[in-house]
Amino acid sequence: MIPYLLFHTGFFEGKNIAEHEALKPLVVKMVPKLPQQKNDSDCGIYVIKYAEYFINKMLKEMPKIFNIAQVRKHLATQLYVYAKKKQVENYDTDNDWVPKDV
């Protein structure tokens, strides 16, 4: 479903990807023993932390339990520091889809 949605909303336009390639089904792999949220509101934190450990090739070091309040504060601090750095150094985001007046 997701490849069709992306294709029909123009996501692949200008990316030199053939239609049959764009519409290939996504492969979903289940990863056992990952930390899981215990409520309906912390999924974003778990996705962010999983991506962080995955990108750094550290999945085996990923803790089984997170202090969600601490992780939220840390992420908020990281975003704030990044935004201030952008202001101080006066540089723009290189993505066209991000409004420049934000």
Secondary structure, 3 states (H helix, E strand, C coil): CHHHHHHHCCCCCCCCCCHHHHCCCCCCCCCCCCCCCCCCCCHHHHHHHHHHHHHCCCHHHCCCCCCHHHHHHHHHHHHHHHHHHHHHHCCCCCCCCCCCCC
